[in-house]
């Protein structure tokens, strides 16, 4: 099939659909990349490539996903993003796999249910001779941005009027120039089956804006590191000694700081990566099998003065607002790298069922050259993956016979894809985009045509009563997947990309971990492997 640039040019950009609550930065980045926004008046219901919203999608949205589409949430991930659910899951994992691995989360009690247990612990501590009583932090289970938080040492100061968790307060944080800080680490899961986890190398160090002082527990500017609080502090704009203005550093600056103080930060990051994997393993078996999703989490990590990292919480839809220049640097690049991670192909612009036998759909169109990870991801994958085929999950295997019926066209399709790939120059968009990111915006880029309408998002069912559902992919998706591996695997070798932009693959980390996560998930074997790290 000759591909004719002079033929009738039909430029079809990729299309995004945003819920109105999604921060403007997402729209800006997608427009910078040449995407266009979904227009429900003009376009068909399925004529989009990426749907981004801050709340979970409905089950029907997952079921009706098309091969060219991606959703920015997996179902059931709220199981680690609500403070009480997270505490319960980590407690369960600690009970099963022992405290040596699962002691990264401060002891927590869920109120009112655990009130008696909390009182017992509190009293035991008070009665033990020579031990300084702990400090406690009380946080509403489903609030964020530091709202409703109370820190106390004496139980007479403990009051609550909604469901809260009471957590041991880390009273010996590692301070920088006397200020408390924590890390906002971005984690992207491109698949729960097989489990595929990336951590982002760049991120945010978030500072409190007044010096840490256990004598003033009610001073939120000294004890909480939320930007939403500190940006209103009297010292926010001041040039604070050793910190500077504002309340944020990038991870790059933080790394330089650690190295200048001769700290082995590699060990620290390794311990943090373990926390990420161990936390996600707590919910992986109960995430329903769904296709074409991804989840961006914000992990909040506090480091104490012994260099021990603690997980404070996991954020669903971490804030992508651009509050300062550091946010712009980190978050816009993060968004660009997420889009790279989503690995859109030339054919995704067609938004047609281009499964076997539809190669005519490529004719007569001019495709916008897109960057795919096949072109720009690091290709030197670790050896442990070298002999692996595309991972398959149990439920996918269950529809294998259905897939095989359509299998005859595989080679033909592969040839079409191969020809197309050769037609385009091996040029990536990333470098151009990075340049563009630093250029001032045009008025058309900043104009937000926010007409997209969200299908009403279903409320998440309570985690305790959820049954694990294995949703079979639609036939369309099955046909498509015969010829093209899922987006998170390379078409070249059907392995996860070891690195995409600043995203680094942390799971699977070796052959055994891969093996234990490809047909369902064998948490016990994976944990044994993590033990060996
Ligand atoms: P929110 O969702 O409201 O932001 P977090 O759990 O992230 O709640 O807590 C807000 C801030 O409070 C954190 O960023 C951190 O600075 C501080 N904090 C929370 N838990 C602890 C803890 N156990 N020990 C010390 N500081 C904590």
Boltz pocket constraint, residues with backbone or C-beta under 6 A from the ligand:
constraints:
  - pocket:
      binder: B
      contacts: [[A, 106], [A, 137], [A, 139], [A, 143], [A, 144], [A, 145], [A, 146], [A, 147], [A, 149], [A, 167], [A, 168], [A, 169], [A, 170], [A, 171], [A, 182], [A, 223], [A, 224], [A, 225], [A, 226], [A, 300], [A, 302], [A, 312], [A, 313]]
      max_distance: 6.0
